């Protein structure tokens, strides 16, 4: 893993691919299925490329939902409904929206953990169609273009760990150029260590036979 320090002390710069791989392994370490872990890694990569602190937000989400992530279900009318009262996992919500595709026009559901992590899925929907999408939660609004790029992110609660309600809809996006994409992720050192600790749960334990052969357990670290 080619790591470098950037943006001041205590911050590690990773390629977007490295950020995605670490996020995916950490998600597997908290018991996510392979499919949900893949979705989590892609969401973190996409948001970091948009300049958002997705690794920190994702680490907080994994810690909060360790071993348990609630997903929405499809209601009788074809929309998404909350199966209970516990906060929904944003990755599960985003994946459900992506699965419904053209059947999704507008909706609302809550509470939802780390709602910013839903945005990459709406961007995917926008990129496969011809409509701009907007995701809102209290005091916050995010627009993605028909091409799947971020047009605007506004509001004081962009990286809130919990929203009581989120709303998604298509509409006429505000005018302006999409936000520039970045090719590096920037992760606080503590978050990097936290994600590595979760990822380490997926590693096979070292056995006596492996120790005798000189093949010790490998864990990620700083180069």
Buried (B, 14 or more C-beta within 10 A) or exposed (E): EEBEEEEEEEBBBBBBEBBBBBBBBBBBBBBBEEEBBBBBBBBBBBBBBBBBBBBBBBBBBBBBBEEEBBBBEEEEEEBBEBEEEEBBBBBBBBBBBBEBEEEBEEBBBBBBBBBBBBBBBBBBBBBEBEBBBBBBBBEBBBBBBBEBBBBBBEBEBBBBBBBEEBBBBBEEBEEEEBBEEEEBBBBBEEBBBBBBBBBBEBEEEEEEEEEEEEEEEEEBEEE
